[in-house]
Amino acid sequence: TFERGKIATSILEEYDEMAALEGRGSGQGYEIMPLDLAKFIVTSGVGIYLKMLLVDNLMHADLHPGNIMVDVNDKNHNDTDTKISSNGSRHHHQQQQSANYNIVLVDAGMVACLNQEESDNFIGLLASLGEGDGRSAATAVLSFSSLNQHSLSKTQAEAFATDMIHLFATKCRGYGTNVDVGEVLRGVLSLIRLHSVSIDANYATLVINCLCIEGMARRVAPEYNVLDAARPLLRSYRTLCGTNLGDIHGAGGSRSTGRRIAKLRHATLRLTMPLLYFCKEVSDGFFFQKQRQKRNGGSLRKGQNGYSNIGKFMFNILALSGIVALANGSIPGVFSIMNQDQLMKFLKDM
């Protein structure tokens, strides 16, 4: 490729080698990697994955760190090779603190074009991980292929759901419980194989990409939890778009009405996406601020924990303003399909 930058795996390996040579900490590269660079790699990787899934419906089909390049734009040094070396590492670290970064995805020869059903089903699985809901996760996985409707009996499907509930009870209790997404997804794949559940190719791509991004995040910032970071987007999706069309039909709505409402809700979610990403960015900022204080041997000042509540309150005001604008402007009647309880839950969950 003629793209500028260095492959993410090379950057991680060089910092690992540097840490081993310097004998600092446990010899892991993440302990000496500049936090600005770590934040950029982790948050950009997770953000790109979520955008492709939630907005674009077009997924890079081979999203491992070897296909992710990071370009460090430093006014003092344009050659990224001189920035990461075993000599004078402290000096280089300080220079990278003020650098600007760009991220580039390469090897896009394989892509997965997702239809709305595929996107909904997989997001449903991720949202179920966040809620610690094994039953809902099993329902989402069984929707990964139409073959399951014919190849699995009700007894077999229920056995799969029971094992999923048990897996979630022991490994996945939801947001804020430090869920190891990689471990849970590997457990889900094991149950898929055990119960002979079919999944289509696009879903396999989504799972593998998710494992790659989560693995990279753990290597760069082990305390960063990708599921908690995605909470504003996944919970908002679950609130806005999680209603099954069958519920609408059962309430007396026609199939065409259900499709119209589904499209309207997805459009609303896409238009509020900048606000949701802003919420994620604020949360990420607080996380890496704490990491910087921890690395410097400092502690949080009294009252600093309250900043997140203030940021959340301000974001809720912005989100409410955005939804009101949508209701009165580009998407008339959004409140007719989202009652007051749903709206308040949408804001509270963010």
Residue pairs with C-beta under 8 A, 6 or more apart in sequence:
1 69
1 106
1 107
3 69
3 71
3 104
3 106
4 69
4 71
4 102
4 104
5 69
5 70
5 71
5 72
5 80
5 102
5 104
6 69
6 70
6 71
6 72
6 80
6 81
7 65
7 66
7 67
7 68
7 69
8 41
8 65
8 66
8 68
8 69
8 70
8 216
9 65
9 66
11 37
11 41
11 70
11 84
12 29
12 65
12 216
12 219
12 220
13 29
14 29
14 84
15 29
15 30
15 32
15 33
15 84
16 27
16 28
16 29
17 29
17 86
18 29
18 32
18 84
18 85
18 86
18 89
19 25
19 27
19 28
19 29
19 31
19 32
20 27
21 86
22 32
22 86
22 89
24 31
24 32
25 31
25 32
30 38
30 219
30 220
30 221
30 222
32 89
32 93
33 220
34 93
34 96
34 97
35 97
35 288
35 291
35 292
35 295
36 96
36 97
36 99
36 101
37 70
37 72
37 96
37 99
37 101
38 220
38 221
38 288
38 291
39 221
39 284
39 288
40 70
40 101
40 103
41 68
41 70
41 103
41 216
41 220
42 216
42 217
42 220
42 221
42 224
42 284
43 229
43 280
43 281
43 284
44 101
44 103
45 68
45 103
45 213
45 216
45 217
46 213
46 217
46 226
46 229
46 230
47 277
47 280
48 103
48 105
49 63
49 209
49 210
49 213
50 230
50 233
51 273
52 58
52 59
52 60
53 59
53 114
53 119
53 122
53 123
53 206
54 119
54 123
54 233
54 237
54 269
54 270
54 273
55 270
55 273
57 113
57 114
57 115
57 116
57 119
58 111
58 112
58 113
58 114
59 111
59 112
59 114
59 202
59 205
59 206
59 209
60 67
60 105
60 108
60 110
60 111
60 209
61 110
61 111
61 112
61 205
61 209
62 107
62 110
63 105
63 209
63 212
63 213
64 212
65 212
65 216
67 105
67 106
67 107
68 103
68 104
68 105
68 106
68 216
69 103
69 104
69 105
69 106
70 101
70 102
70 103
70 104
71 80
71 101
71 102
71 103
71 104
72 80
72 83
72 96
72 99
72 100
72 101
73 99
73 100
73 101
73 102
74 83
74 95
74 96
74 98
74 99
74 100
76 95
77 83
77 95
82 92
83 92
83 95
83 96
83 99
84 92
85 92
112 201
112 202
112 205
112 206
113 202
114 122
114 202
114 206
116 262
116 266
117 143
118 200
118 202
118 203
120 241
121 140
121 143
121 144
121 203
122 140
122 144
122 203
122 206
123 234
123 237
123 241
124 136
124 137
124 139
124 140
124 143
124 238
124 242
125 137
125 140
125 141
125 188
126 210
126 227
126 230
126 234
127 136
127 234
127 235
127 237
127 238
127 242
128 134
128 136
128 137
128 140
129 137
129 172
129 174
129 179
129 181
129 184
129 227
130 174
130 175
130 227
130 230
130 231
130 234
130 235
130 238
131 174
131 175
131 238
132 168
132 172
132 173
132 174
132 177
132 179
133 168
133 174
134 161
134 164
134 165
134 166
134 167
134 168
134 169
134 172
135 161
135 164
135 165
137 164
137 168
137 188
138 157
138 160
138 161
138 164
138 165
139 161
141 160
141 164
141 188
141 192
141 197
141 199
142 148
142 152
142 157
142 160
142 161
142 197
144 197
144 198
144 199
144 200
144 203
145 197
145 198
145 199
145 200
145 203
147 198
148 157
148 197
148 198
151 196
151 198
152 160
152 195
152 196
152 197
156 195
156 196
159 195
160 191
160 195
160 197
163 191
163 194
163 195
164 188
164 191
167 184
167 187
167 188
167 191
168 184
171 179
171 180
171 183
171 184
171 187
172 179
172 184
173 179
175 227
175 228
175 231
175 235
176 228
178 225
179 225
179 227
179 228
181 210
181 214
181 225
181 226
181 227
182 211
182 214
182 215
182 218
185 207
185 210
185 211
185 214
186 211
188 207
189 207
191 197
192 199
199 207
213 226
214 226
217 224
217 226
218 224
221 288
221 291
223 287
223 291
224 287
227 234
228 283
229 280
229 283
229 284
229 287
230 280
231 283
232 276
232 279
232 280
232 283
232 350
233 273
233 276
233 277
233 280
235 349
235 350
236 269
236 272
236 276
236 346
236 349
236 350
237 269
238 349
239 342
239 345
239 346
239 349
240 265
240 266
240 268
240 269
240 338
240 346
241 262
241 265
241 266
241 269
243 265
245 255
245 258
245 259
245 262
248 257
248 258
248 261
249 255
249 258
253 261
261 337
264 331
264 333
264 334
264 337
265 337
265 338
267 331
268 323
268 326
268 331
268 334
268 338
271 322
271 326
271 330
271 331
272 319
272 322
272 323
272 326
275 315
275 318
275 319
275 322
276 319
276 350
278 315
278 318
279 312
279 315
279 319
279 350
282 308
282 311
282 315
283 308
286 307
286 308
286 311
290 300
293 299
293 300
312 350
315 350
316 347
316 350
319 346
319 347
319 350
320 347
323 334
323 343
323 346
326 334
327 333
327 334
327 335
335 343
338 346
